[in-house]
Each structure stands twice: as structure tokens, then as C-alpha cells.
Amino acid sequence: MLGRLTILIGRVFCRLGFHNFKVIDSTLSFGSARGISTFQCQRCGLVYRRPI
């Protein structure tokens, strides 16, 4: 019962925009090129990329 409740609360947080991100990949570039980091939410699986 408690496990299901924590999963449900975690999904509600994801719907509200509070994700539990972990870094999957990070690419560094030299010069004027910018690197990219890739994050994934551990609860809902959302993949997010942003420049470093």
C-alpha cells in the first residue's frame, strides 16, 4: 500500500513539473560550439537536453 502511494505522489509531482532528473550523457565542445547535457526523469522517463 505504501509503495503504491509513493509512486502515485511521485507521478503527481511530475505532472506539476517537479521531476527527479539524473544525468544520462554530457558532451563537451571546444571553441564557440556548446556542449549538451542529457537528463532523464527517473519516475516518468521524460528526456531533457540543455546546452552547457
N, C-alpha and C positions, 0 to 999 in steps of 0.2 A: 504494500500500500504506500509506504513512504517513498519507495523508488519511483513509482508512477507519478506521485505528486511532485517530486523534484524535476522529473522530465517535463511535466506539464508547466511548471513555473519557469523552467529554462526556455521553453518554446514561447511563452508569453513575453519573456524578456527579449527574445529575438524579434518578435513582432513589433516590439516597442523600439527596436534599434540598438539594444544592448547585447552585442554579440560577444562570444568567447573566442577571440581570434588566436591563431597560432601561425607562426611564420613557416611557410612551406618552401619558398625559394627566394633568393636575393641575388640580383645580378648587378655588378658594379661596372661602370664605364668610365673611361678617361676622356679628358678634354671637355668639349661642350655637350657631349652626349650624357644623358642622365641614366642612372641605374634604376631598376624596378624591383620592388619587393612584392611578393605574392603572399596574401594571408588567406586562411580558411577558417570559418567558424566551426568549432568542434560540435556544436549542437545541431545546427540546421544545414551545414555544408556550403554556405554562401562563400564564393571566392571573390576576393577583392584585391585589385592591383593598384599600387600607387608609386609615383616616382620618388626617388630618394632625394 
